[in-house]
Each structure stands twice: as structure tokens, then as C-alpha cells.
């Protein structure tokens, strides 16, 4: 199992575990809420019966007991007559009253029927009314959840939100720390690799010069190709030495830079794969040649690996004059990529090859975005027909009209 698949499985496992915890918390809270809601309805019914008993009873001793029971119930409630007019309320704002005469006789209370009608409408939405006959008339008792029950309903969502924020902050902090450590390891390894390559490369260059001089092979094609490969090794060592430091970008004609690398690369792959270049030769962008050649090398190798047998690779240079952008489209006739994998292919460790490390496109994305301030993405792909990768760079100069 490659690192990408292992990481993906761990993500699914943690997501499933978090779902179980969240579901358990919500279910248990729902269980508590139902029990408390049942208890509050019972209390509301007891309150209703106590009100009826108070109005119908002549036993003063028993009446005092009933009043004590009534006053111990704290569920907010409103009693209406058969017409829907409010005749009694409790547990609401004590500074307001729905009865105008009561407000006139008690200066500490404000006549506010709208407040009570709003409360009544809210109670009607929450619970079915309790029907009760008082003094021969049918009354309806409406009530709403207590503050405790309301808070309990919201508690699991608040709890899960706080936990999620904490976990997100912890994950971000640990990921940033781990990424920083990994970057330091990679930078150190890259610079040490460049240092180790320096000695044999210098030796090879000296041996080639000696071979030219001893065998008069200055014009020999094979020696010239060997010299090109040694120069390429020198460029590779230079790439590794630049990792971790901010590269210097210089203005170059994009078409010429791409063409130079394609000319070097195409003679080193199968003759069954054809290369075609097109586009505007006047577009310029800020490039670091060693690193940008590395980008092209990764893209072209990826295209070659995607082609099974015979095929072609097309590189087109275009741009958007209004947005001051340069486009580099690399299109192959390979096996294609599923649309759901368009972003995944750039993640470290993702590969479809048995012996692949899954680092090529990840490094390519990093070199384009971090070092060249550009973008790279899968522009289009179709299974069995091919894929187009697009690089977007900032256009530093445009001598000719370009089109999107």
C-alpha cells in the first residue's frame, strides 16, 4: 500500500470515528430531551389540574396544598378560553400583562398584548394544548419548553462545534509543524545530494575533455550527446542546490525555453511518441530555467508514461492579454484521468504506477506555485483519449496580439 492510500484510509477511519462520537452524543441528548419534555408535559397537566382544583375547591387546608403544588411548577404557560382570548398566564415577563384593566390598576405593569400573542403562537407550534374544563367552560392550556430544556437541545451542537474548532486548530498546528520538519529534511537531503553529485560531475566533464583531446573527437556525435547528458546532470545538481532558497526569476521567451527542453527530451524517449510544438513565440515570463526545466521534465515524463505504445504529445504556448497571463498546455494521447482525480494527482504519494513514488506532479505544483507564482491544473481529460495539463504564468511582456 502506497503512502497516499494509507493516508486516505486513516482519514476515512477518523471521519467514521468522529461520526460515531457525534451520533452517540446527539442520540443520548435526544433521549434526555424526550424524557425531560415528557416530564414537563406532566408538570403542565398537574398545573392545569391544580388550577381547576383551586377554582372548584372549598377546603381551605387542601387549597393551600394545591396552591403550593401549582406554584412549584415553573413551565411557562398561557390559558385561553374557547374563543382564544388569554385569561391567565404564568412564567412569562412579569412586567407585562395582556389585560388592559390590570395595567391601569397596577402602574408596575405594561399593557402589551402583542408580546403575549407572539408567545402564544410560539407555544402552539411547540406542543398540543391541554384541554381542561374550569367552572363549566372549556379552556386550553398552552405551554413551552423551559429554559433548561431549550439549552439542553442546543448543548450537543455547541459542544460538537467547540470540539471541532479545537481539533481543527490542533490539526492545523501539528500539520504545520510536521510540514516544516519535513521541508527541513527534504532541503537538507537535496543540498547534500547536490554536494555529492558535484565531484563525479566535475570528473566526468574532465574525462570528456580528455577524450576529445586524445581521440580528436570534438565533432563526434556520441561524445557531443555524452557532453549534453553531463551538462544535464550539472543542471540537476543545480536544481537540488536551489531547493529551500528563493530562486531568481529572469525574463525569458517561454516558447524558446520550452522548445530547448523538448528538443533535448524527445531524442531520449521512444520513437513511437511524436512531439509537436505550437503557439506564440513572443510571450515572455519570469522563469528560473533549471527549475522550470524540471517542471517540463516531470510533465513530459508523466505524459510518456500515460501513453501505452504509440502516441503523441503536443505543447501549445498561448495567453490572455487582458489578464497578462501565459498558458502552457501539455496534451498527451494517453490513458486519461478520472475527473474525480484532477486534484488528487498533485498530492504527494499518489501514483498509478507500481514502482512510482508519487512525487513528480507534487514537486511540479510546488515549483510552479511557490517559486514561479503561477498555477498548474488538469485542464481536461478523457479516459482512453488523453489529458491536458495547463501551466499559467504571469506575462511580463507581450510583443504580439494573444488570445485566450
N, C-alpha and C positions, 0 to 999 in steps of 0.2 A: 504494500500500500504506500503510495507516494505521500509526501507531507501535506499536499493540498487536500487530498481525500480524507486524511486523518483529521486535519483541522476542521473540515466540513462536518465530519461525523461528531466531533466534540461539540460543535456549535448546535447541531440538531439535538444532541443529548441534553445540553444545558438548557436549550429552549423548552424541551419536553419537561425537564425537571422543574423549571420556573413555572410552566403552565400548570403542573400538578399542584405546586405550592399555592399559586393564585386561585385555582379552582377550589382547593380544600379550604382556603381562608374564606372565599365567598360563600361556599356551601354551608360552612359552620355558622357564619354570621347570619345567613338566611334562616338557618334553623333557629337561632336565638331570636331573630326579629319576629318570626312567626309565633314563637311562644310568648314573647312579650306583647305582641299585638293581640293574641288571644286573651292574655291576662287583662289588657287594658279594656277590651270589649266587655269582659266580665265585670270589671270595675264600673264601666259606664252603665251597664244594666243594673248593677247594685245601686248606683247613684240614682238612677231613674226610679227604681222601686222605693228607695228611701224618700225621694221627693213625694211620691204618691202616698206613702205611709204618713208622712208629716202632715199632708193636707187632709187626710181622712181620719187620723187617729185623735182620740180624746184622752188617751192615757198619757199624763204628763211625764211619768217616770220612763215609760217606754219611748216617749217622744224625744226625751233628752238623749237616749241611746242612739236613736235613729239619726238625730242631728249630728252626733259625734261621728257616726259612720259616714254620713254624707260629706261632712267637712274634711274627712281624711282622704277623700278621693280627689286627685289633682288633675284628672284628664280634662282638657279644655272642651267645653260643650255648650250647645245652644239648643233651647227648647222653643219649638214653634207650634202654633195651633194648626188646625186643619186647613186654614186659608194660607198658611205660610208666613204669618206675622210672628215676629220674635216676641216671646212672652217672658223668657228667662235666659240668662247666660252666666257662665262661670269659667274661671281660669283664663280669661282674656284681659285686655287692658283695663285696669280698674279706674282709670281716669276718664273713661268714655262710657256713654250709655246710649242705647237705641231708643230710649223713651224720653220724649221732649219734656214732659212734666217733671220727670226726675231731675233733669238738668236744670230746670228753672228753680226747683226747690233746693238743690244741692249745688252750690257755686263751685265746688271742687271737681265737678264732673262736666264733661263737654258732650253736647249732643252731636253724635257722629254716626248716623245710620249707614253711611257708605262703608265705613270700616267693618261693621258687623255683617253687612250683606256680602262683602268680599270674603270674610271669614266663613260665613255660612256656605258660600259657593265652593270654597276650598274643602270644607268638611264633607259636602255632598259628593265630591269627587273621590275622597279617601275611603269613606265607609258608608254602608247602607244604614238608614236610620233605625232607631229602636222605637217601636210603636208602643204607646202607653196611654191608658185612659185615666184621666185625672178629673175628678168631680163630674164624671159622666161625659166628658169631652175627650175626643181622641187628640193626642199630642204626639209630635215627632221629636225625638231627641237625636241631634247630630253631634258628633264628636270628632276630634282629630288626634293624631299621634302626639304623645308627649315629646318634650324636647329631648329626653333621653333616648327614646326610640328613633327619633329623626337623626340624632347624632350617630346612633349605632348603625343605621342604614348607610351613612356616609363613611363610617370609620374604615372599612376594608379598602375602599377606593383611595382614601387619603394615605392609609398605611402602605398599600402597594405602590402608590406614586412616590412616596418618600423613599421606599426601599429601592425602587427602580432608578431614581435620581442618584442615590448613594452608589449603587452598583455601577451606573454609567460613569460617574466621576472616578470611582476606583479603577474601573476597566481602562478609562482614558489615561489615567495617571500611570498605571502599570504598563500599558501598551506603549506609551511614550517613552518610559524608562527603558523598556526592553528593546524598542526600536533604536534608541540612542546607543545602547550597548552593542546591538548587532551591527549598527553602522560603524562603530569604532573598530569592531573586529574585522569587518569587511575592508575598511580603509587600511588598517594595518596589514592585512593579508595582501591586498592589492599592491601596496607600496613595496612590501617585501618581495613579491613576485617580480615587480618591475626591476628591483635591485638585483635579484638573482639572474634575470634574463640578460642584464646588461653585459656581463662578462662573455658568455658564449656568443652573443650577437656581435660584439666587437671582434672576437676571434674569427667568426665566420666571414665578416667583412674583410679582414686581413687576408684570410685564405683565398678569397675570391680575387682580390687584387694580385696576390702572388701567382695564382693560376693564370690570370690574364697575361701577366708579365712573362712567365716561364713558357707558356704554350702559345703565346701570341693570339690569345682568344678574345680580343677586345670586341670583335664583331660576331662572335659565336652566339647563336640564338639561345642555346641551352644555358650558357653562362649568364646571358642577359636575364633570362627568366629566374635563374637562381638568385641573381642580384636583386630582382624585384621582390622575391619572397623574403629575402633577408631584410630588405627595407620595410616590408610589411611587418615582419617581426619587430623591427625597431619602432614602428608606429604602434603596434600592440603594447609594447612595453611602455611607450609614452602615454597610452590610454590609461593603463593601470596606475602610472605615477600621478595622473591628474585626478584620480578619484579622491574625493574628500576635500578638494580645494576648488575654489570658484574659477572656472575656465574663462579665458579671454575670448570674446566673440569678435570676429572681424567680418567686414562686409565682403561677400563673395557672390558671384553669379551662381545661382542654385543649379541651373542646368549643367554647367561645366563641372561642378563638383560631383554631381550625381553621375554624369557621363564617365568621368575619370574612374570612379569606383566600379561602375558597371563593366567598363572595358577590362579592368583587372579581374573582376569576379567571373565573368562569363566563360573565360577560357579554362577555368578551374572546376567547371561542373559538366555534366553530361551534355553531349552534342544533341541529344534529343529534346533539350529545352532551349527554346528560342527567346531572345531578348529584343524588346522594341522600346525605343525612346521617342517621346514627342513632347511638344509644349513650347512655351515662350522662353527663349534663351536669354532675355534681358532682365528677368526678375532677379532681384538681389535680396539677401537676408543676412543677418548676423549669424555666423557659424564658427564653431570650433572644429576644424577639419578632422583631426584624429577621432574625436568623439562622434561627430556626425557620420563619419565612415563606419564607425561601429554600429550606429543605428541602421544604416543601409545594409550592412553585412547581416545583422540579425533578421531584418525583414526579408532579404533575398534568400537567406538560408531557410527561413520559415516557409517561403513560397516554394522553394525547390523541394523541401520535404513533403509539402502538401500535394505535389504533382506525382502521380503514380505512372511512371513510364515517360510518355511523350506529352509535352505541353508547352506553354509559353508564359512569359512574364512581361507585362507592359508597365512602363514607368512614364507617367504623364505629369508635366510641370505646368500648373496654371495658377490663377489667382483671382482675387477680388479687389479691384482698385479702390472702391469706396471704403472697404473695411481695412485696406492696406495689409492684405494677407497673401501669403504664398501657399499654394496647395501642392503637395507631392502625393500622387496616387500610385500605389503599387498594387497591380492586379495580376492574380495568377489564375490558372485554369485547373486548380487542384480540387480536393475533395469537399471544400467548403466548411463553414462553421454554422452551427445552430444559432438562431437569433438569441436564445436564452444565454448563450456563452459569449456574447460580444464583449461584455465587461470582464468576464471570468478569465479570458485568455491572458489578460495582463497581470493576473495575480501570481505572486511567487509560488512556485511549486506545481502550478497547473501545467500538465503536458499530456498529450495523447500518444506519445512515443514511450515504448517500454524502457528505453535507456536514457530518456531525457530528464534533465534536472528542472525544467520549467522556469528558467531564469532569463532566457533571451528577451522575450517581449516585456517582462517586468523591468529589466535594465533599460530597454529601449524607451519605455514610457517615462522612466525616471530621467534619462538623459535629455529627452525632448522637453519635458515639463519643468524640471528643476534647473537644467543648465542652459536650455535654449528658449525658455519662456514660451513654449509652444504647446500644441496639443497633438495627440495621436489617438485614433479610434478606428473601429471597424466601420467603414462607410457602408459596405454592402457585402452580402454573402448569400450564396445559394448552394445547398447540398448537391454535390455532384457536378457543379459548374464552375465554382471558383469563389475567390474572396478579394475584396479591395480594401486595403488599409490606407488611411489618409493621414498625412502629417500636415499640420497647419503652423506656419511660421510668420513672424512679423516682417512685412515687406519694407526694407529700408530705402529702396529706390525702384522706380518703375519707369523705364525709358519708353516703353511701348504700351499701347492700349491692351488691357487684360480683361478677361471676362470671368464671371463666376463659374 
